[in-house]
């Protein structure tokens, strides 16, 4: 049967918001969700820092979706690059040399710090972390991996084993040889933050763990340079250098996960640049191409690059270095360079920071403000003196109500936010405008009233 143009148009028109919602509920499995409770809003489009639904409700995307749309929705240069690559070649196997893949790898070598040189491209951050750990084990001949408790490295089997947050509980038990250390969470240090603090200075805490685990069995330390989902925790000055020194002392590789923090999110190309520390392996994704096509990267230093010249790399993916993804990555990097995106991220970050500190004078629920660039966390508390969190760790049901109320109130005003435990994540696109920052601050001001209602007298 031949389908006429009118029939095709009629079929397309049938995909109303109601039909999309119904098909979604019946057939789509949503991440980290009880499917019977999902009622996903059908989205009609987006542009810049905004997206909207079929009813015309507009939302300022103040978390860049999953902290990946660094250049916002529908950036014309990325869209055009994908179209051009699709016209040229949609796919060729990773065993061939291809222009977009080679160009992106060359750009990565130019942009990444220190002696980082060669890149393996994956479909996302989880796959990049998986391959980094496997490579570290092959290079060192060791098995154990040290990570932190407040961390997230992906949902695949190996990446979720590296992860510290509660989502890993449901993937256990595992046998991935992971040992965890505490986080440099200065606002609520797990050991009370003595002076000097072994945990918040990094190296002493790591070295104590190594004496119990035998450093000769540890292949790598895997850290988020700045903790993302689990609280937007920035390391104190000297922390990363101290970790780097201990790793070097024992021949352990340092793997920095900058899936969220990389590509301008903190106002620098890579967050590790703030502390002048170069890892042995750098993991990136998300902002690498603003999430337009699935893409991640594992970039290794000169020593590992030389090792790979005479030793086999036991890793691979059908879609490693997918041409459409790599083309979008090239376009994204060039747009960031030519449109002064990092300058905007720093300037808008200063505007956001100043606004948040004004809100702190008004709202007793604000306990801590931390961030750089456009990677901010707003920690809410019941009591500023005791620093008791507004909601408990890993809250569920009624225990999560105060935070849920804040997020819902913001969304009702057209501000799209997210939170984890008692920390609101403020991570808008790096192309956001001054008036959009001001809009977000006003909506947040109104929404924080719900948090204030749950506070206790000091």
C-alpha positions in Angstrom: 0.0 0.0 0.0 1.3 3.4 -0.9 1.1 6.0 1.9 0.0 9.4 0.5 1.3 12.7 1.8 -2.0 13.4 3.4 -1.9 10.0 5.2 1.6 10.7 6.5 0.6 14.1 7.7 -2.4 12.7 9.5 -0.2 10.1 11.2 2.2 12.8 12.3 -0.6 15.0 13.6 -1.9 12.1 15.7 1.1 12.4 18.0 -0.5 14.8 20.3 0.7 15.4 23.9 -1.9 13.0 25.2 -0.8 10.2 22.8 2.9 10.8 23.6 2.1 10.6 27.3 0.1 7.4 26.9 2.8 5.7 24.8 5.4 6.8 27.2 3.6 5.4 30.2 2.8 2.1 28.5 6.2 1.4 26.8 9.1 3.5 28.1 11.1 2.4 31.2 12.3 5.5 33.0 15.6 5.7 34.9 15.6 5.4 38.7 11.8 5.3 38.9 8.9 3.2 40.0 7.2 3.0 36.6 3.6 3.2 38.0 4.3 6.6 39.5 5.8 8.2 36.4 3.8 10.9 34.7 6.4 12.5 32.3 5.4 15.8 30.8 5.6 15.7 27.0 8.1 18.3 25.8 7.5 20.1 22.5 10.8 22.0 22.0 13.7 24.0 23.4 16.0 26.8 22.5 18.9 28.4 24.4 18.3 28.1 28.1 14.6 27.3 27.8 12.4 24.4 26.9 8.6 24.2 26.8 5.7 21.7 26.8 2.7 21.3 24.4 0.6 23.6 26.5 3.0 26.4 26.1 4.5 26.3 29.6 8.1 27.6 29.4 10.8 26.5 31.8 14.2 28.0 32.4 16.5 25.0 32.3 18.6 25.8 35.4 20.2 22.3 35.5 21.0 22.0 31.8 18.9 18.8 31.9 21.4 16.3 33.3 24.2 18.9 33.6 25.1 18.1 30.0 23.6 20.8 27.8 26.4 23.3 28.4 25.6 25.2 25.2 21.8 25.0 25.8 19.1 23.6 23.6 19.4 23.5 19.8 22.6 25.4 19.4 22.7 26.1 15.7 26.3 25.3 15.2 26.0 21.8 16.7 22.8 21.0 14.9 24.3 22.1 11.6 27.5 20.0 12.3 25.4 16.9 12.9 23.4 17.5 9.6 26.6 18.0 7.6 28.2 14.9 9.1 25.0 12.9 8.4 25.2 14.0 4.7 28.9 13.0 4.5 28.9 9.8 6.5 26.6 8.6 9.3 28.7 5.7 10.5 32.0 3.9 9.9 33.5 1.3 12.3 36.0 2.4 14.9 38.8 0.5 13.1 38.9 3.1 10.4 40.3 6.6 10.5 37.6 9.2 10.0 37.8 13.0 9.9 35.5 14.0 12.8 37.0 11.4 15.1 40.5 12.4 14.3 39.8 16.1 14.6 38.1 15.7 17.9 41.0 13.7 19.3 43.4 16.3 18.1 41.4 19.0 19.9 41.3 17.0 23.1 45.1 16.8 23.0 45.3 20.5 22.6 42.7 21.4 25.3 43.4 18.9 28.1 46.0 19.9 30.7 49.6 18.7 31.0 50.7 15.7 29.0 47.3 14.2 28.3 47.5 13.0 24.7 45.5 10.1 23.3 41.7 9.6 23.6 39.3 6.7 23.4 35.8 7.8 22.6 32.8 6.1 24.2 29.0 6.5 24.3 29.1 8.3 27.7 30.8 8.8 31.1 30.0 5.3 32.4 31.7 3.6 29.5 34.6 5.9 29.8 35.1 5.1 33.5 34.7 1.4 32.8 37.5 1.5 30.2 39.7 3.7 32.3 39.6 1.2 35.2 40.3 -1.7 32.9 43.2 0.1 31.3 44.6 1.1 34.7 44.6 -2.5 35.8 46.4 -3.6 32.7 49.0 -0.9 32.9 49.8 -1.4 36.6 49.2 -5.1 36.9 47.1 -4.4 40.0 43.4 -4.8 40.8 42.1 -2.6 43.6 40.5 0.8 42.9 39.9 3.5 45.6 36.9 5.8 45.2 34.9 8.0 47.5 31.5 7.6 49.2 29.8 10.7 47.9 30.3 9.9 44.2 28.6 8.9 41.1 30.5 7.4 38.1 27.7 5.7 36.0 25.2 3.0 36.0 26.9 0.1 34.1 28.2 -2.8 36.2 31.7 -1.5 36.8 30.8 2.2 37.0 28.1 1.6 39.6 30.6 -0.4 41.6 32.9 2.7 41.6 29.9 4.8 42.7 29.4 5.6 46.4 25.8 7.0 46.4 22.9 4.8 47.5 22.0 3.8 43.9 24.9 1.3 44.1 23.1 -0.6 46.9 20.8 -2.3 44.4 23.7 -3.5 42.2 25.4 -5.3 45.1 27.1 -7.6 45.8 29.8 -7.1 43.3 33.4 -8.2 43.0 35.1 -5.2 41.5 37.8 -4.7 44.1 36.6 -1.2 45.1 37.7 0.4 48.4 36.2 3.7 49.5 37.5 6.8 51.3 35.7 9.7 52.9 35.1 13.0 51.1 36.6 16.4 51.7 33.2 17.8 52.7 34.4 20.8 54.7 30.9 22.0 55.6 30.2 18.7 57.4 33.5 16.9 57.7 33.1 13.2 58.7 35.9 13.4 61.2 35.0 16.8 62.7 37.6 18.8 60.7 40.5 18.9 63.1 43.5 21.1 62.2 45.2 19.7 60.2 42.3 17.5 58.9 43.6 14.2 57.4 40.4 13.7 55.3 40.1 17.3 53.9 43.8 17.5 53.2 43.5 14.3 51.1 46.9 12.6 51.2 47.0 11.6 54.9 43.6 9.9 54.7 44.5 8.1 51.4 47.8 7.0 52.8 46.2 5.5 55.9 43.8 3.5 53.7 46.7 2.3 51.6 48.6 0.9 54.6 45.6 -1.3 55.4 45.0 -2.3 51.7 48.6 -2.7 50.6 49.5 0.0 48.0 51.1 -2.6 45.8 47.6 -4.0 45.1 46.0 -0.6 44.2 45.8 0.3 40.5 44.1 3.7 40.6 42.3 6.3 42.6 39.1 7.5 40.9 37.7 10.8 42.0 35.2 13.3 40.7 37.4 16.5 40.6 34.3 18.3 42.0 31.6 16.0 43.4 28.5 16.5 41.3 25.2 14.8 42.0 26.2 14.1 45.6 26.4 17.6 46.9 28.5 19.9 44.6 31.5 19.4 46.9 34.6 21.4 46.0 38.0 20.1 47.3 39.9 22.4 49.6 43.1 24.0 48.4 45.9 21.5 48.3 43.6 18.5 48.4 44.2 17.3 44.8 47.9 18.0 44.9 48.2 15.9 48.1 46.3 13.0 46.4 48.5 13.3 43.3 51.6 13.1 45.5 50.5 10.0 47.3 49.5 8.3 44.0 53.0 9.1 42.5 54.7 7.8 45.7 53.1 4.4 45.3 52.9 4.1 41.5 49.1 4.4 41.6 47.2 6.0 38.6 45.0 9.1 39.3 41.8 9.1 37.3 39.7 12.3 37.5 36.1 12.0 36.5 35.0 15.3 35.0 31.9 14.1 33.3 29.9 16.9 34.9 32.7 19.4 35.9 34.5 19.4 32.5 34.2 21.7 29.5 33.7 25.0 31.1 31.2 24.1 33.8 33.4 25.6 36.6 34.6 28.5 34.4 37.8 26.6 33.2 38.0 24.1 30.5 38.6 21.5 33.1 38.0 21.7 36.9 41.5 20.3 37.6 43.0 23.4 36.0 41.8 25.4 39.1 44.3 23.4 41.2 47.0 22.8 38.6 46.8 19.0 38.9 46.9 16.7 35.8 45.5 13.2 36.2 46.9 10.1 34.4 43.5 9.6 32.9 40.8 12.2 32.4 37.2 11.2 32.0 34.8 13.5 30.2 31.3 13.4 28.6 28.2 15.6 28.9 29.6 19.1 28.1 32.0 17.6 25.6 29.2 18.0 23.0 26.3 19.3 25.2 24.7 15.9 25.0 23.4 16.2 21.5 24.6 12.7 20.5 25.8 10.1 23.1 29.5 10.7 23.6 32.2 10.2 26.3 36.0 10.2 26.4 38.9 8.7 28.2 42.1 10.7 27.6 45.4 9.3 28.8 48.8 10.8 29.5 52.1 10.4 27.6 53.2 7.5 29.7 50.1 5.4 29.0 50.0 6.5 25.4 53.5 5.1 25.0 52.5 1.9 26.8 49.6 1.5 24.4 52.1 1.6 21.5 53.4 -1.9 22.4 50.6 -3.3 24.5 47.1 -4.2 23.4 44.2 -2.1 24.5 41.6 -4.6 25.6 38.5 -2.4 25.2 36.1 -1.5 22.4 32.6 -0.4 21.5 30.6 -0.7 18.3 29.9 3.0 18.6 33.3 4.1 19.8 34.0 7.5 18.2 30.7 7.6 16.4 31.1 10.1 13.5 27.9 12.0 14.4 28.9 12.3 18.0 32.5 13.4 17.2 31.3 16.0 14.7 29.0 17.4 17.4 32.0 17.5 19.8 34.2 19.4 17.3 31.4 21.9 16.7 30.8 22.3 20.5 34.4 23.0 21.3 34.8 25.5 18.4 31.6 27.3 19.5 32.9 27.5 23.0 36.2 29.0 21.8 34.8 31.4 19.3 31.8 32.6 21.3 33.7 33.3 24.5 31.6 30.8 26.5 34.0 30.5 29.4 34.0 34.2 29.9 30.2 34.2 30.0 30.2 31.3 32.5 32.5 33.1 34.8 30.6 36.4 34.6 27.2 34.7 35.1 28.7 32.7 37.9 29.7 35.9 39.7 26.2 37.3 39.2 24.6 34.0 40.5 26.9 33.9 43.5 26.1 37.5 44.5 22.4 36.9 44.2 22.6 33.7 46.3 24.4 35.5 49.0 21.7 38.1 49.1 19.1 35.3 49.4 21.1 33.9 52.3 20.5 37.1 54.3 16.8 36.6 53.9 16.3 32.8 54.1 17.4 30.9 57.2 17.2 27.6 55.4 20.3 28.4 53.4 23.2 26.8 55.2 26.0 26.8 52.6 26.7 28.2 49.1 29.5 26.7 47.1 30.5 26.9 43.5 32.6 28.2 40.7 31.6 29.2 37.2 28.0 27.8 36.8 28.4 24.7 39.0 26.8 25.7 42.2 25.2 23.9 45.2 22.8 25.4 47.6 22.7 23.4 50.8 19.6 23.8 52.9 19.4 23.2 56.7 16.9 23.1 59.5 19.2 25.0 61.7 22.3 27.1 60.7 24.0 26.7 64.1 23.8 22.9 64.2 23.9 22.5 60.4 21.2 19.8 60.6 20.2 19.0 57.0 16.7 20.1 55.9 16.0 16.5 55.0 17.9 13.3 56.0 20.4 11.5 53.9 18.7 9.6 51.1 15.2 10.7 52.1 12.0 9.0 50.9 8.3 9.7 51.3 7.3 12.4 53.8 11.0 12.9 54.8 11.7 14.4 51.4 8.7 16.7 51.5 10.5 20.0 52.3 12.9 19.7 49.4 10.2 18.5 47.0 8.1 21.5 47.9 10.9 23.9 47.0 11.5 22.2 43.6 7.8 22.1 42.8 7.3 25.8 43.8 10.2 26.8 41.5 8.9 24.7 38.6 5.4 26.3 39.0 7.1 29.7 38.4 8.9 28.4 35.3 12.3 27.5 36.9 13.5 23.9 36.4 15.7 22.7 39.2 16.8 19.5 40.8 18.1 18.4 44.2 19.9 15.5 45.8 19.4 15.0 49.6 19.4 18.6 51.0 21.4 20.3 48.2 19.9 22.1 45.2 21.9 21.9 42.1 22.3 25.2 40.2 23.8 24.3 36.8 22.3 26.4 34.0 23.7 26.4 30.4 26.9 28.3 30.1 25.3 30.6 27.5 22.7 31.9 30.0 22.0 35.6 30.0 22.0 38.1 32.9 18.2 38.6 32.8 17.7 34.8 33.0 20.0 34.6 36.1 17.8 37.3 37.7 14.6 35.4 36.7 16.0 32.3 38.4 17.0 34.2 41.6 13.5 35.7 41.9 11.8 32.3 41.5 14.2 30.7 43.9 13.6 33.5 46.4 9.9 32.7 46.3 10.4 28.9 46.4 12.7 29.0 49.5 9.8 30.1 51.6 8.8 26.5 51.7 12.2 25.5 53.1 12.1 28.3 55.6 8.9 26.9 57.0 10.7 23.7 57.9 13.5 25.4 59.8 13.9 25.4 63.5 14.8 28.4 65.8 18.6 28.9 66.2 
